[in-house]
Amino acid sequence: MLMTIGRLSELTGVPASAIRFWERHGLLPEPERHSGQRRYPENAVERIALLRKCQRAGLTLADLAELQQDRPRRTEMITAKLAETEQRRIDLEHARQFLEHAVQCSRTDILDCPKFRAQMALWK
């Protein structure tokens, strides 16, 4: 079953202008046309959900376009993004540890807390 761009926009919460933009940049396959109107397959909803998830995770549109390139280029980009993502995960974990300690610490300046300083020394 095919759907209009309006219906796809409604189902995904993505404006039609963004859907057209992604098409122009090769992030979405060219849709079928019926009487000049775009018609999308049901799996377009999943593709858009994946694009949005990747964007929220920090991938740029250029990164997403690179995923569609030849294998060596794609692998190089993915490897770099995996390293970047791992570093962000570590940074978020450190921020979580800091906040958990800060909420319980009685020190005015958390950097004066020996427990926190010991915890921070373990961070790499």
Buried (B, 14 or more C-beta within 10 A) or exposed (E): EBBBBEBBBEBBEBEBEBBBBBBEEEBBEEBEEEEEEBBBBEEBBEBBBEBBEBEEEEBEBEBBBBBEEEEEEEEEBEEEBEEEEEEEEEEEEBEEBBEEBEEEBEEEEBEEBEEBEEBBEEEE
